[in-house]
Amino acid sequence: MRELTTPADQADLLKHSPNIAVLGAHPDAARAAHYVPAYLAAQGYTLHPVNPTRTGQRLWGQPIVARLPDIPAPVELVLVFRRSDALPGHLDEIREMDPPPRAVWLQQGIRSQPFTDTLVAAGITVVQDRCALVVHRQWRLGPVRPHT
């Protein structure tokens, strides 16, 4: 796969990814790790929150799980709210997902070229340093339509 750098490609990825894992999900509504996914949930996306310190709580109608492979359903996209220096620690989790996600999206301010290169080499598309909420609004994507 490849790194998506154009807004049009990023919008297309969002448009075709109705099931999203949220790595670093947080219950505090003032944090981007909450309000960005909450916005996507309001647009019809199914979100699967992941945060080992919040396991058992619920966000966006789903239980929070400790690790990405613990998500009970396939996801097309992993939306990441973790510091750039924490990314290498999640590579094994991403590789253990079955089926693997089609893409990993690093939210605004999060970037790691070695992490990205590793995922791209494994066949996973990556977006770096972009806010999914901003892309969704800029392209006026509206509510997501589940795959049929």
C-alpha positions, 0 to 999 in steps of 0.5 A, a space after each residue: 500500500 502507500 502513504 496517503 498525502 492528498 486530501 482527496 485520497 484521505 477523504 476517499 479513505 474515510 468515505 470507505 471505512 465505516 468501522 474504525 478502531 480508536 487507539 488511545 480513545 479517551 472519555 474526557 470530552 475536551 480531548 481530541 481523543 474523544 471529540 474527534 471520534 464522537 463526531 465520527 460516531 454522530 456521522 454513522 461510523 462504528 467506533 471501537 475504543 482501545 485504551 488499556 487504562 479504561 478497559 470495561 468502560 464504554 464509549 460511543 456505544 462500545 466497550 473499551 478494549 485493552 488492545 487492538 486484537 481484542 476488538 470483536 469485529 473487523 475494522 477498515 481503519 485504525 485512528 491513532 491518538 498516541 504520541 509519536 514516540 509511542 507508535 513503535 509499541 503498537 506495531 505488533 498489535 496492528 500486525 496481530 489484528 485478524 483481519 488486518 486493517 486496510 489503513 492506519 490514520 495518525 491524527 494531527 501532530 502524530 508522525 513517524 516515518 519509520 512506523 509508516 514505512 513498516 506498515 506500508 511494507 506490510 500492505 497497510 495504507 497510512 495517513 500521517 499528521 491529519 485530523 479526520 474530523 477536519 478532512 470529513 468536514 472539508 470534503 462534506 462527506 456527510 453520514 457514512 454508508 455501511 458496505 453492502 
